[in-house]
Amino acid sequence: MVKFRAKSKQFKQKLIKAIAVMFCMGVIVCCIIGMVLTFFIASMVKNRPNIDISNLNLNYTTIIYANDKQNQPYEVERIHSVENRIWVNLDEIPSYVGNAAIAVEDQRFMHHHGVDFKRTIFAFLNEMFHFGGGRQGGSTITQQLIKNITGDNKVQATRKLREMISALYLEKQATKEEILEAYLNVVYFGNNTNGIEAAANLYFNKHAKDLTLKEAVAIVAITKYPVRYDLFTHPENNKTRREYILAKMLEFNFITKDEYDEAISGELTVSDRNNPRTKNTAINSYFVDYLINDVINSLVEKYGYTRQYATKQIYSGGYRIYSTMDEHVQNILQDKFENSSAFSRVSGGKGDVQSAMVVLDNNGHIVGIVGGRGPKTINRGLNRATDTKRQPGSAIKPVAVYALAVEKNALHYSSLVKDSPHHKLNDKDWPKNAYGYYHGNMLLPGAISQSSNAVAVNVCDMLGAESCFNFMKNKLHVDSLVESKTINNKIFTDKNLASMALGALTDGVTVLELTSAYQIFANGGMYNQPHAYYKVLDSHGKVVLENTDAPQRVISKSTSIVMNKLLQGVVTNGTGRAAKLNNFAVAGKTGTTSDDKDVWFVGSTPYYTAGVWVGYDIPHEMHNLWPNYPPTNIWREVMEDVHKDLPKADFLKDEANIVPHKYCNKTGLLASPTCSDCSYGIYRKQNVPATCPGNHVSQEATDDSIAQNANAAAQTTNTAAPAINPINNPVITQGVNTTNQNKTVATSG
């Protein structure tokens, strides 16, 4: 018995020692684990994401606006990369939106410090023992905001710990209101839509500030499982979830019983998922393509951004772009260029004949643009209105030659001008007229309406080709003109007669450039840099870009009006007759190259200036251009619809500086009582011709009158006076092709 007690005592001592050893080992292990956890948590704290919700670096949707007839902006299109998100301030969100989120996602949101430990422990235990009727989320609104910002969705304990640490720190930096605002702007609401504003737009075609309680709760219901509670595809599931949230809101006194009863009853009307407010067209219009490029170029120029960064800002910066587009005009353009028969008879080249058109208002705002025929199939592809340079033919004459001649008083409305060869080229008269002969002398209205090449060359020579070049390059900002360029060891320049008078340019011009140049004939002589936007705001409403360029006077108002009247003659009885509109005067000019590879019409009304080019992408002679001349026909089709509901208007007048007179059709001088063949013209007061003597002066006398015009031009230009009629002085210099006569030149246009 004694021996048994001794053994029992020894066993107890050994057991105590074993327990003590195990306890010590446990303490050591716990200390080690504690140290590891301490270092681990310290490392997590040190390397936690630096989250600043005052300037979230997220993808935001860019919205494009146009103005309605009352000049009020309205949304026309959205651009975004992956996520559709529009930021809206908390004071613009009804309080029941945030309260719905709190009621269903985080009831103690206003009281915890970023982590609801009670709820977290409950969720952890439920995950182990499943006593709570399914999985219970433990994340607070603050934690969910962290997850949305960082994109860290890994199902790991370490991720949850990082999220909790970040949430605790965020709550020290931001107020509850700031956190709730950020959450409501970043949370995912299904259908590629983030944030309450984009969701309100999509599901109910309204702004977040206009949501009803029922609509707000329906959107919040989506967050738990966006597919299961999708309002478009699973409305019944959403209704069940919606009723649960409303009950919670009533339980926590976020709403009254009356509000609950109203929200729980009746049907919920959901918008068409393709409603206009949310349209993110897969294929942009040509205008939107040009607008995007215009804004990118402006960001690069103003801020020194790389093109890559500027492009990212457009697609994910949440910009508000206030465009110059007139959606009515743009829709007409797109419809006509997809469906018009104006091009149907043209043949000759490979593929379909192509075309492009630009419509400007007379303040330089681009209101419509189309860069090709047929349905548009890609974004930011080739835009023939802005990216393609083609020979303008005779369409260059008014802007390069005649406007400058009238401005310098070298010509007046009814000037008698030389329609005769300028010189011999390869033993042939140059330039050749499309109508196949020379009048000898003719009056300026006829020279312009019949598109005389010889007159244009002789007047250009009178002014000096370099003066014409400088006027177009520096005043009308036709940047495509070439000062000097080497091609195959030959030097090319556009400072020559063929380029300036006939449009035989080294590279050509774009439709936008030429159309912009013509605006001076409709707006009183002012050049406005063409642009596609008024201003651009960032996602916080700060002005990033604004078009504040002032119009530049390039010719006098009186010159503009004289030129406008002369160009009206092209449409009333010249090469542009097919461009006539029913109720509006049109002033314009055609352009056709000598081998019919490019055809143009640029014309103005009291409201707009518009230019059209037609040709093949790979230049080729076109057949069947006449009598249904494509550019004038498509111009008329578009502009008739554009002007259909516009009130009657007239071109500008200048009674103080313009005087009307009857002139003699034989001499171009003011008609005398003995002149039997007369017409009416308008004249600048400082350049009114003399009165016709009535005996209809001889050819020599009319030549003297033309020479006087040349001398007047020489005195007002900054270049040396050219020879009056340098028949034996061809403008080809050794080794330099200064005439570009190997290029396409104008004929009938």
WOHUHU-V379864 format. One line per field, one symbol per residue. phi: phi as a letter, one per 40 degrees, with the letter a starting at -180 (. if undefined). A space follows every 10 residues. Layout:
BEGIN
phi=???
END
This chain:
BEGIN
phi=.ccccccccc cccccccccc cccccccccc cccccccccc ccccccbccc bbccaccbcb ccbbbbcccc gbcacbabba cbbcabcacc cbbdcccccc cccbbaccdc bcbhbccdcc ccccccccbf bbghcbcbcc dccccdcccc gcbccacccc cdcccccccc cccbcccccc ccdccbccbg ffbbgccccc cccbfacdcb ccdccccccc ccdcbdccbc ccbbcccccc cccccccccc dcgcbccccc cccccgcbcb cccbcdcbcb dcbcccccdc ddcccdcccc ccbgcccccc cccccacgcb bccccbcccc ccdcccccbc ccccccahbc gccbaaabbb ccbgccbaab bicgccbbcf ccbccbbbbb ccfcccdccc bcccccccgc bbdbdcbcba dcacbfgbcb cccccgabcg bacddccccc fccccdcccc cccgdcccdc ccccccfccc cbcaacbfgb cbaccacccc cbgcccbhbc cccccccccc cbbggbcbdc abacabbccb gcccbacbcc cbcbbccccd cccdcccccc ccabcbdccd bcbbcbbaac abccbfcbbb ababbdbbbb bbbbicdcda dbbgcbcccd ccccdcdccc cccdbccdab ccbaccbbbc acbcccbgcd cbdcccbbab bbbcdcaccc cccgcfdcdc cccccccccc cccccbccbc ccccacdbbc cbbdgbccbf ccccbcbcc
END
